[in-house]
């Protein structure tokens, strides 16, 4: 498994932007971001394959952009026009070609109205 470290979370007003980063200790195949609000289940936000194919949750489509740098083993999530409903702990996710999954420790994103 690889170690993942997220950064970039914080407090922002509605309509603002944040950029999350995830640094991996090694090469990964599938990467993604999940989020979890208090008392709710963790949900998928976005995924990106090694070749660059992306997928987004309908609630963030058009506002968030996921990207990666395979040479640096980093994954990013650019979040624009943030809403209070986006508030939660965001987790970086990675999966190797062998099917081994890794999770970051999470970074808090709080959006005030």
N, C-alpha and C positions, 0 to 999 in steps of 0.2 A: 504494500500500500504506500501511497504518497502522503506527505503531510501538507495540509492546506492552511494558509493564514490569510484571513480577510482584513480589510481596512477600508476606511473612507466613510463609515457611517457617521451619523450625527443628527442634530436637530435642525429642521428647516421649515419655513412657512409654506403653506399650500401654494403651488405654482412654481416653487423653486426647484433646484436641481442638485443632484449628488452623483458622484462617481465612485463606485465600489471597485476594489481591486482584490484579486486573489492570487497569491504566490504559491506555486506548487514546488515540492522538492524534487520532482521528477517528471518525466513525460507522461501525458495522459491522452486518452482516446476521446471520450465524451466528457464534456464539461457543462456545468449549468449552475443556476441560482435558484434557490428555494427561499420562501419566507414563511414565518409563523407569527401570528398575532396571539396575544394572551388568551388562553382558553379555546383556541382554535387549532385545527390540524395544519400541519405543514403543507404548503402548496407549491406547485411548480411555477416558476416565474418565466424562465427562459433556458434553452439548451443550445449548445453549439457543438458540432462535430469537429474533428481535426481538420477536415477539408473546408470548413466554414459554413456548412448548412445550419440554419437557425430555426428555432421554433419558439413562439411566445404564447403566454396565456392571453386570452382575449381581453382581460382587464388592463393589460399593460401595453398591448399592441399599439404601435404608433408613438408611444411615449418613452419606452425603454429600448436600449440597444445593447446587445451582448457581443463581445469581441474577444479575440485571443491572440496571443503571440506565442507560437509554438517554439521558437528559438529561445525565448525567455521563460517559458513555462508559466505564463501569466494569463489570467482571465479577468475581464472587466465588464462592468454593467453600468452604462450611462443611463441615469434616470432623470427625465425631464417632466415638467408640469406635474409635479408630485401632488398627491391627494392625501387627506387624512386616512383614507382607507388603505394606503400603502404602508402605514405604520406597522412595524414588526421587526423581528430578528431575521436578518438575511443570512443564509448559509451558502457557502460555496460547495459544489458537489463535483466529484470527478470519478471517472470509471476507466480502468485500464482495458486493453483489448482482451485480457484474460477474465474480465468480469469482476474484478476486485474494486469495490467502492470505497471512497474516502469522503469525509466531511470535515469542513472547517469548524472553528469554534463559534462562529456567528458574529455578526456586527449589528448593533442596534440602529434602526432608522426610525426617527420620530418626525411626523409631519403634523404641524399645528394648523388649525383652521383660522 
